[in-house]
Amino acid sequence: METADRYDVIVIGAGPGGFAAALGAARQGRRVLLVEQNSGPGGIAVFSGCPVFSGIASLESEQYNSVTGALIEELQKLDSAKIVGSTLTSSEAAVQLAMSRLLQKHGVKLLFYATLVGAEVREQRIESVQVFCTGRHLSFSASAYIDASGDAVLAYLAGAEVICGTPEESMTRTVLFRLSNVKSFDKNSLKERFAKKEFPLPNQDCFMGTTPTDGTVLMNLTAAAGDALDPWDLTRMDLELREQVAVILPWLQREFPEFSEARLVAVAPRIGVRASRNIAGRQLIRCVDIDENRPVNDPVAVGKRSYGEHFVHTFSSPWRKTHTGPQPIPYGALLAAPLQNLAAAGRCIAVETRAVSSIRLMPCCLATGLAAGIAAAMQFPEYNILAEKLLQENCRLH
Ligand SMILES: Cc1cc2nc3c(=O)[nH]c(=O)nc-3n(C[C@H](O)[C@H](O)[C@H](O)COP(=O)(O)OP(=O)(O)OC[C@H]3O[C@@H](n4cnc5c(N)ncnc54)[C@H](O)[C@@H]3O)c2cc1C
C-alpha cells in the first residue's frame, strides 16, 4: 500500500453530487481530492448518457446557487445549455468538460480511473481511504470525507448505517441510447401515440425521450428490474438492457414515420441505476414526512415533493405521490451516523428507498453536494453557522 498526501476533504464520486461537493469545499479554501472510477466527472449524466438537468429552473427559482450558476455559465460558453421550461439539456462531452474546467480552476486535485476499495475507521472517524488505480493500491487521508458515489460505497465500507430497499421498492434500471436521422421530434404527440400502441417489452408503459444539444435523440425506453448491488444481477441487467435496444429500434422504425430512417449512434457505456443504497443518516427523509409536509428545522437544500415514479413494472408505483412544491432536505440527511467526519451528497443521502426520486434529480444532487462540501470544509458546524454560509452561496433552503 502506497501512502499518499493528506487533504482537508476527500470526495468519492464525481457525479453532480461529488462535483458540487468538491467545488464547494475548494471554494472555501480547502485542499480537496476528488476520486472517480470513471475517466472523468459527470456521473450518470456522462457515463449513463443522460445530460439532462430536470427542474433546474423551478427548483432554484432561477436564483441558482453558486455552483449550479457556475456550471450553467461554463456550459453556455461551450454553447451546450438548452433551457426549455425548467429543464436544462446539454451533451455528455460538454458536461464533462465544463465540470473538469471548473474543478481544475478551483484547484481540486483530480484522480480518475481510481476505485475506492476500503476505509480505515478509528473511534467513529474515517482515518483513511484505500483506492485501487492502474494496479496500485493507494491510501489517502483527510479531516472530512464525502460519499458521493451514488451507491453509498464509502459509508458501506466504513461501517456506517445504510439502507437498501428491495428491488420492488426501487426504480427501473435503464440503458439509454441515441438515435440520429430522426425526422422530427414532438414529445407530446409521441407520448400520445405511444400510449395507443403495443410496446414490444414489459416494464415500460410510457414514452420517454429528449433532444440533447448534439442533434441526436436520446431514448429512455429500456427498463429492467433487479438488484443493482448484486454484482451478478447488475451484469445480467446490463446484458438484458442492451438486447432490449435491438428490439426497440426496429419497433420505433416500424411504428412511427419520423423514426423510419433512424440510426443507432450510441448506447450508454454504463447501466443507469436510479436508486440503490443510501446512508441511514442522522435524519431519514420518509414518505410520511413528505406526504404530511412535516416541518424541517435544519434545511440545507430542496428536492421535490413527488416520488414513486419509474416503478419496476409500470412507470407509476402503487405508492406514487404527486404533491407539488419544494421538499426541504434536512442537514441530518447528509450526515452519516454514527461516523463523525462523513457526509453524503447526491442520490445516496438519507431517504427511504420508495422516496429516492424526491432527491435524485441532478439539480438537487448539485444542491446537496454544495451543502455537503461546505459543511465538510467547515468541519461539520452547527446548523445556524452552515445555513448562513449556504445563504451567502445563494442556496435555496426551503
Ligand atoms: C436512466 C436515468 C435517467 C435519468 N434522467 C434524469 C433526467 O432526465 N433529469 C435529471 O435531473 N436526472 C436524471 N437522472 C438522475 C440523475 O442522473 C442521478 O440521480 C444523478 O446523476 C445522481 O448524482 P450523484 O452524483 O448522486 O451520483 P452519480 O451520478 O451516480 O455519480 C456517482 C459517481 O461515483 C462514482 N463511483 C461510484 N463508486 C465508486 C467507487 N467505489 N470509487 C470511485 N468512484 C465511484 C461513479 O463512477 C459515478 O461517477 C437519471 C438517472 C438515470 C439512471
The ligand as an SDF file (V2000), in Angstrom:
LIG
                    3D

 53 58  0  0  0  0  0  0  0  0999 V2000
  -31.5680    6.3490  -16.7570 C   0  0  0  0  0  0  0  0  0  0  0  0
  -31.5400    7.5880  -15.9390 C   0  0  0  0  0  0  0  0  0  0  0  0
  -32.1690    8.7270  -16.4100 C   0  0  0  0  0  0  0  0  0  0  0  0
  -32.1270    9.8940  -15.6510 C   0  0  0  0  0  0  0  0  0  0  0  0
  -32.7330   11.0180  -16.1370 N   0  0  0  0  0  0  0  0  0  0  0  0
  -32.6250   12.1810  -15.4590 C   0  0  0  0  0  0  0  0  0  0  0  0
  -33.1710   13.3730  -16.0040 C   0  0  0  0  0  0  0  0  0  0  0  0
  -33.7540   13.3800  -17.0800 O   0  0  0  0  0  0  0  0  0  0  0  0
  -33.0260   14.5130  -15.2770 N   0  0  0  0  0  0  0  0  0  0  0  0
  -32.3670   14.5480  -14.0750 C   0  0  0  0  0  0  0  0  0  0  0  0
  -32.2390   15.6290  -13.4820 O   0  0  0  0  0  0  0  0  0  0  0  0
  -31.8720   13.4210  -13.5330 N   0  0  0  0  0  0  0  0  0  0  0  0
  -31.9850   12.2470  -14.1990 C   0  0  0  0  0  0  0  0  0  0  0  0
  -31.4910   11.0940  -13.6620 N   0  0  0  0  0  0  0  0  0  0  0  0
  -30.9990   11.1110  -12.2650 C   0  0  0  0  0  0  0  0  0  0  0  0
  -29.5950   11.6140  -12.1180 C   0  0  0  0  0  0  0  0  0  0  0  0
  -28.8250   11.3790  -13.2620 O   0  0  0  0  0  0  0  0  0  0  0  0
  -28.8870   10.9460  -10.9330 C   0  0  0  0  0  0  0  0  0  0  0  0
  -29.7480   10.7940   -9.8460 O   0  0  0  0  0  0  0  0  0  0  0  0
  -27.6890   11.7920  -10.5260 C   0  0  0  0  0  0  0  0  0  0  0  0
  -26.7090   11.7320  -11.5420 O   0  0  0  0  0  0  0  0  0  0  0  0
  -27.0980   11.3080   -9.2200 C   0  0  0  0  0  0  0  0  0  0  0  0
  -25.9420   12.0580   -8.9690 O   0  0  0  0  0  0  0  0  0  0  0  0
  -24.8750   11.5410   -7.9200 P   0  0  0  0  0  0  0  0  0  0  0  0
  -23.7280   12.4770   -8.0110 O   0  0  0  0  0  0  0  0  0  0  0  0
  -25.5320   11.3270   -6.6270 O   0  0  0  0  0  0  0  0  0  0  0  0
  -24.4860   10.0830   -8.4330 O   0  0  0  0  0  0  0  0  0  0  0  0
  -23.9640    9.5350   -9.8220 P   0  0  0  0  0  0  0  0  0  0  0  0
  -24.3320   10.4160  -10.9530 O   0  0  0  0  0  0  0  0  0  0  0  0
  -24.4080    8.1220   -9.8350 O   0  0  0  0  0  0  0  0  0  0  0  0
  -22.3750    9.6180   -9.6580 O   0  0  0  0  0  0  0  0  0  0  0  0
  -21.6800    8.8020   -8.7360 C   0  0  0  0  0  0  0  0  0  0  0  0
  -20.2300    8.7150   -9.1780 C   0  0  0  0  0  0  0  0  0  0  0  0
  -19.4970    7.9590   -8.2210 O   0  0  0  0  0  0  0  0  0  0  0  0
  -18.5990    7.1010   -8.8950 C   0  0  0  0  0  0  0  0  0  0  0  0
  -18.2810    5.9550   -8.0320 N   0  0  0  0  0  0  0  0  0  0  0  0
  -19.1390    5.0110   -7.5710 C   0  0  0  0  0  0  0  0  0  0  0  0
  -18.4830    4.1080   -6.8210 N   0  0  0  0  0  0  0  0  0  0  0  0
  -17.1850    4.4950   -6.8110 C   0  0  0  0  0  0  0  0  0  0  0  0
  -16.0060    3.9520   -6.2160 C   0  0  0  0  0  0  0  0  0  0  0  0
  -16.0340    2.8280   -5.4730 N   0  0  0  0  0  0  0  0  0  0  0  0
  -14.8280    4.5980   -6.4230 N   0  0  0  0  0  0  0  0  0  0  0  0
  -14.7660    5.7400   -7.1890 C   0  0  0  0  0  0  0  0  0  0  0  0
  -15.8550    6.2770   -7.7730 N   0  0  0  0  0  0  0  0  0  0  0  0
  -17.0480    5.6710   -7.5830 C   0  0  0  0  0  0  0  0  0  0  0  0
  -19.3670    6.6910  -10.1450 C   0  0  0  0  0  0  0  0  0  0  0  0
  -18.4970    6.2390  -11.1550 O   0  0  0  0  0  0  0  0  0  0  0  0
  -20.0780    7.9890  -10.5080 C   0  0  0  0  0  0  0  0  0  0  0  0
  -19.3310    8.7800  -11.3940 O   0  0  0  0  0  0  0  0  0  0  0  0
  -31.4820    9.9100  -14.3970 C   0  0  0  0  0  0  0  0  0  0  0  0
  -30.8590    8.7540  -13.9210 C   0  0  0  0  0  0  0  0  0  0  0  0
  -30.8860    7.6030  -14.6860 C   0  0  0  0  0  0  0  0  0  0  0  0
  -30.2050    6.3750  -14.1700 C   0  0  0  0  0  0  0  0  0  0  0  0
  1  2  1  0
  2  3  1  0
  2 52  2  0
  3  4  2  0
  4  5  1  0
  4 50  1  0
  5  6  2  0
  6  7  1  0
  6 13  1  0
  7  8  2  0
  7  9  1  0
  9 10  1  0
 10 11  2  0
 10 12  1  0
 12 13  2  0
 13 14  1  0
 14 15  1  0
 14 50  1  0
 15 16  1  0
 16 17  1  0
 16 18  1  0
 18 19  1  0
 18 20  1  0
 20 21  1  0
 20 22  1  0
 22 23  1  0
 23 24  1  0
 24 25  2  0
 24 26  1  0
 24 27  1  0
 27 28  1  0
 28 29  2  0
 28 30  1  0
 28 31  1  0
 31 32  1  0
 32 33  1  0
 33 34  1  0
 33 48  1  0
 34 35  1  0
 35 36  1  0
 35 46  1  0
 36 37  1  0
 36 45  1  0
 37 38  2  0
 38 39  1  0
 39 40  1  0
 39 45  2  0
 40 41  1  0
 40 42  2  0
 42 43  1  0
 43 44  2  0
 44 45  1  0
 46 47  1  0
 46 48  1  0
 48 49  1  0
 50 51  2  0
 51 52  1  0
 52 53  1  0
M  END
$$$$
